[in-house]
């Protein structure tokens, strides 16, 4: 399935959280906090008021409670507004 965001929306593929701590303790998935970083998979065309500031392939950080979560073919995605993206990770 392919998704193309509309207007000022961005499709993000969420990154997996670390499964172990720095000291080597293995964390079960239920105890892991979701990361706030993701890879940009697709971008909408933008609007006259809101231009898209990221491109496909960028790693970004987003607001904790932003967007709509989707699960497609076992992968977790998030559709957020461009304004919910707070940083590009380099």
Backbone as a chain_set.jsonl record, in Angstrom:
{"seq": "XXXXXXXXXXXXXXXXXXXXXXXXXXXXXXXXXXXXXXXXXXXXXXXXXXXXXXXXXXXXXXXXXXXXXXXXXXXXXXXXXXXXXXXXXX", "coords": {"N": [[0.843, -1.178, 0.0], [0.544, 2.221, -0.81], [0.91, 5.466, 0.498], [0.041, 8.847, 0.115], [0.546, 11.826, 1.523], [-1.655, 14.625, 2.115], [-1.932, 18.187, 1.571], [-0.293, 19.978, 4.121], [0.835, 17.763, 5.345], [2.938, 15.083, 6.629], [4.359, 11.9, 6.119], [5.651, 9.65, 8.364], [8.003, 7.123, 9.246], [8.204, 5.324, 12.065], [10.969, 4.932, 14.277], [12.492, 2.096, 15.806], [12.575, 1.506, 19.317], [15.361, 1.356, 21.582], [16.38, -1.858, 22.643], [17.903, -2.615, 24.769], [19.451, -1.349, 27.755], [22.095, 1.041, 28.503], [23.641, -0.223, 30.375], [23.241, -2.857, 29.794], [20.861, -4.146, 30.399], [18.043, -5.93, 29.374], [15.133, -4.755, 27.874], [11.654, -5.404, 27.881], [9.205, -5.086, 25.213], [6.868, -3.871, 26.176], [7.735, -2.259, 28.233], [9.239, -0.335, 27.068], [9.734, 3.012, 26.083], [8.232, 4.86, 23.505], [10.11, 6.123, 20.768], [10.818, 9.484, 19.722], [11.714, 9.978, 17.261], [11.925, 9.694, 13.717], [11.824, 8.513, 10.295], [11.393, 10.319, 7.317], [9.007, 9.384, 5.038], [7.198, 10.161, 3.037], [5.948, 13.226, 1.636], [3.5, 15.83, 1.691], [2.105, 18.189, -0.731], [2.179, 20.703, 0.408], [0.926, 23.981, 1.415], [-0.29, 27.278, 0.562], [0.077, 28.848, 2.815], [1.581, 27.199, 4.503], [4.607, 25.868, 4.003], [6.383, 22.902, 3.092], [9.021, 21.715, 5.037], [10.785, 19.626, 5.167], [12.345, 16.741, 3.597], [11.965, 13.643, 1.738], [13.515, 10.916, 3.288], [14.87, 12.299, 5.288], [15.821, 12.299, 8.765], [13.875, 12.94, 11.54], [12.693, 14.738, 14.479], [9.713, 14.742, 16.391], [6.732, 16.216, 17.871], [5.557, 14.825, 20.949], [2.837, 13.922, 21.267], [1.757, 14.075, 18.73], [0.019, 13.771, 15.594], [-1.417, 10.993, 13.63], [-1.504, 7.604, 14.225], [-0.537, 4.756, 12.322], [-0.619, 1.343, 11.21], [0.989, -0.544, 8.946], [1.495, -3.365, 7.08], [2.907, -4.487, 9.256], [4.695, -2.503, 9.994], [5.165, 0.552, 11.803], [3.687, 3.679, 11.298], [3.343, 7.256, 11.081], [1.275, 10.012, 10.605], [1.792, 13.351, 10.399], [1.379, 16.91, 10.932], [3.288, 19.361, 9.201], [4.118, 21.38, 10.932], [4.297, 20.035, 13.346], [6.713, 18.795, 13.375], [9.748, 19.053, 14.95], [12.521, 19.134, 14.706], [15.353, 18.437, 12.561], [17.3, 15.622, 12.404], [20.715, 15.258, 12.22]], "CA": [[0.0, 0.0, 0.0], [1.264, 3.489, -0.826], [0.165, 6.607, 1.013], [0.56, 10.158, -0.241], [-0.092, 12.819, 2.388], [-2.249, 15.797, 1.489], [-1.675, 19.518, 2.151], [0.974, 20.143, 4.843], [1.065, 16.555, 6.13], [4.168, 14.33, 6.365], [4.29, 10.513, 6.543], [6.878, 9.266, 9.049], [8.149, 5.734, 9.69], [8.762, 5.418, 13.4], [12.13, 4.108, 14.554], [12.341, 1.176, 16.938], [13.247, 1.901, 20.552], [16.458, 0.488, 21.982], [15.913, -3.003, 23.409], [18.734, -2.782, 25.959], [19.962, -0.112, 28.333], [23.549, 1.16, 28.395], [24.269, -1.18, 31.284], [23.022, -4.207, 29.286], [19.576, -4.718, 30.817], [17.124, -6.097, 28.239], [13.799, -4.24, 28.181], [10.576, -5.931, 27.038], [8.547, -4.03, 24.431], [5.857, -3.172, 26.962], [8.399, -1.315, 29.135], [9.978, 0.643, 26.28], [9.043, 4.237, 25.706], [8.381, 5.093, 22.071], [11.02, 7.208, 20.42], [10.205, 10.615, 19.037], [12.436, 10.175, 16.013], [11.365, 8.912, 12.62], [12.336, 8.799, 8.959], [10.354, 10.849, 6.431], [8.717, 8.463, 3.936], [6.494, 10.892, 1.981], [5.511, 14.56, 2.039], [2.422, 16.418, 0.912], [2.538, 19.304, -1.564], [2.213, 21.967, 1.147], [-0.134, 24.936, 1.119], [0.249, 28.636, 0.401], [0.47, 29.341, 4.135], [2.515, 26.281, 5.149], [5.521, 25.177, 3.096], [7.0, 21.713, 3.683], [10.418, 22.042, 5.348], [11.587, 18.407, 5.18], [12.268, 15.971, 2.356], [11.983, 12.198, 1.923], [14.817, 10.409, 3.717], [15.344, 13.015, 6.477], [15.474, 11.819, 10.106], [13.303, 14.088, 12.24], [12.063, 14.599, 15.791], [8.367, 15.314, 16.333], [6.048, 16.373, 19.156], [5.231, 13.535, 21.55], [1.445, 13.506, 21.064], [1.35, 14.57, 17.419], [-0.291, 12.908, 14.475], [-2.289, 9.828, 13.59], [-0.679, 6.412, 14.086], [-1.009, 3.723, 11.404], [0.216, 0.153, 11.139], [0.859, -1.083, 7.594], [2.413, -4.494, 6.872], [3.726, -4.702, 10.441], [5.508, -1.323, 10.311], [4.399, 1.653, 12.386], [3.825, 4.963, 10.628], [2.688, 8.375, 11.733], [1.023, 11.149, 9.724], [1.824, 14.562, 11.216], [1.46, 18.184, 10.232], [4.653, 19.865, 9.095], [4.414, 22.187, 12.117], [4.562, 19.148, 14.479], [8.104, 18.362, 13.297], [10.468, 20.07, 15.724], [13.948, 19.194, 14.371], [15.938, 17.482, 11.641], [18.455, 14.991, 13.053], [21.801, 15.064, 11.247]], "C": [[0.89, 1.243, 0.0], [0.349, 4.59, -0.32], [0.84, 7.882, 0.552], [-0.175, 11.177, 0.62], [-0.627, 14.004, 1.594], [-1.834, 17.06, 2.236], [-0.312, 19.562, 2.845], [1.282, 18.948, 5.74], [2.343, 15.832, 5.678], [3.977, 12.919, 6.904], [5.647, 10.107, 7.11], [6.851, 7.783, 9.374], [8.878, 5.778, 11.017], [9.93, 4.457, 13.563], [11.857, 3.234, 15.766], [13.116, 1.713, 18.133], [14.365, 0.905, 20.851], [15.925, -0.631, 22.877], [16.736, -3.243, 24.674], [19.186, -1.418, 26.465], [21.476, -0.074, 28.16], [24.269, 0.161, 29.277], [23.996, -2.636, 30.889], [21.728, -4.866, 29.709], [18.635, -4.764, 29.617], [15.731, -5.658, 28.67], [12.754, -4.909, 27.289], [9.876, -4.772, 26.315], [7.543, -3.237, 25.237], [6.464, -2.12, 27.882], [9.138, -0.215, 28.386], [9.121, 1.854, 25.975], [9.276, 4.461, 24.216], [9.326, 6.258, 21.821], [10.238, 8.329, 19.766], [11.004, 10.961, 17.797], [11.857, 9.244, 14.961], [12.032, 9.327, 11.315], [11.173, 9.267, 8.089], [10.205, 9.909, 5.231], [8.043, 9.162, 2.76], [6.06, 12.242, 2.53], [4.38, 15.023, 1.135], [2.95, 17.602, 0.111], [2.686, 20.627, -0.816], [1.028, 22.832, 0.774], [0.509, 26.304, 0.937], [0.761, 29.181, 1.726], [1.58, 28.504, 4.754], [3.339, 25.522, 4.107], [6.134, 23.98, 3.818], [8.495, 21.977, 3.849], [11.325, 20.823, 5.4], [11.447, 17.691, 3.845], [12.329, 14.48, 2.682], [13.402, 11.759, 2.263], [15.381, 11.116, 4.941], [14.956, 12.247, 7.739], [15.031, 13.03, 10.896], [12.856, 13.712, 13.646], [10.713, 15.297, 15.703], [7.79, 15.421, 17.74], [5.534, 15.022, 19.642], [3.818, 13.055, 21.227], [0.896, 13.944, 19.708], [0.895, 13.431, 16.505], [-1.249, 11.761, 14.705], [-1.406, 8.606, 13.353], [-1.355, 5.403, 13.169], [-0.086, 2.522, 11.508], [-0.052, -0.482, 9.784], [1.922, -2.156, 7.414], [3.373, -4.68, 8.037], [4.614, -3.536, 10.832], [4.619, -0.211, 10.848], [4.733, 2.962, 11.682], [3.055, 6.02, 11.404], [2.479, 9.457, 10.674], [0.898, 12.382, 10.613], [1.753, 15.794, 10.33], [2.92, 18.623, 10.203], [5.053, 20.645, 10.344], [4.671, 21.337, 13.365], [5.99, 18.586, 14.461], [8.947, 19.452, 13.941], [11.946, 20.161, 15.376], [14.288, 18.157, 13.313], [17.199, 16.946, 12.325], [19.518, 14.736, 11.99], [22.821, 14.088, 11.739]], "O": [[1.877, 1.302, 0.732], [-0.832, 4.643, -0.662], [2.065, 7.993, 0.591], [-1.381, 11.37, 0.466], [-0.105, 14.339, 0.53], [-1.432, 17.0, 3.398], [0.705, 19.225, 2.239], [1.919, 19.103, 6.782], [2.772, 15.944, 4.529], [3.489, 12.746, 8.021], [6.667, 10.204, 6.428], [5.806, 7.241, 9.734], [10.026, 6.214, 11.093], [9.904, 3.331, 13.068], [11.077, 3.602, 16.645], [14.185, 2.303, 17.976], [14.314, -0.248, 20.422], [15.112, -0.381, 23.767], [16.313, -3.992, 25.554], [19.289, -0.458, 25.701], [22.073, -1.055, 27.716], [25.383, -0.258, 28.965], [24.462, -3.554, 31.565], [21.513, -6.04, 29.408], [18.451, -3.762, 28.926], [15.208, -6.115, 29.687], [12.937, -4.979, 26.073], [9.948, -3.623, 26.753], [7.379, -2.039, 25.005], [5.775, -1.179, 28.273], [9.614, 0.74, 29.001], [7.939, 1.736, 25.65], [10.388, 4.274, 23.723], [9.34, 7.242, 22.56], [9.113, 8.126, 19.308], [10.979, 12.101, 17.333], [11.366, 8.157, 15.266], [12.711, 10.352, 11.241], [10.093, 8.678, 8.122], [11.166, 9.671, 4.5], [8.284, 8.801, 1.608], [5.833, 12.393, 3.731], [4.314, 14.653, -0.038], [4.113, 17.978, 0.256], [3.259, 21.575, -1.352], [0.221, 22.464, -0.08], [1.714, 26.464, 1.135], [1.763, 29.895, 1.761], [2.434, 29.04, 5.46], [2.823, 24.643, 3.416], [6.376, 24.04, 5.024], [9.159, 22.412, 2.908], [12.522, 20.964, 5.652], [10.55, 17.992, 3.058], [12.708, 14.104, 3.791], [14.365, 12.171, 1.617], [16.29, 10.586, 5.581], [13.898, 11.62, 7.789], [15.73, 14.043, 10.925], [12.665, 12.539, 13.965], [10.577, 16.317, 15.027], [8.289, 14.8, 18.679], [5.125, 14.179, 18.843], [3.631, 11.873, 20.937], [-0.307, 14.159, 19.566], [1.335, 12.288, 16.637], [-1.807, 11.577, 15.787], [-0.643, 8.572, 12.387], [-2.57, 5.211, 13.219], [1.087, 2.66, 11.853], [-1.171, -0.908, 9.498], [3.112, -1.889, 7.576], [4.542, -5.002, 7.823], [5.23, -3.567, 11.898], [3.478, -0.045, 10.417], [5.9, 3.308, 11.495], [2.229, 5.712, 12.263], [3.403, 9.783, 9.929], [0.017, 12.455, 11.47], [2.029, 15.73, 9.132], [3.692, 18.281, 11.099], [6.206, 20.578, 10.77], [5.206, 21.847, 14.349], [6.423, 17.968, 15.434], [8.883, 20.617, 13.549], [12.586, 21.159, 15.709], [13.611, 17.137, 13.179], [18.053, 17.714, 12.768], [19.256, 14.078, 10.983], [23.798, 13.812, 11.043]]}, "num_chains": 1, "name": "protein.A"}
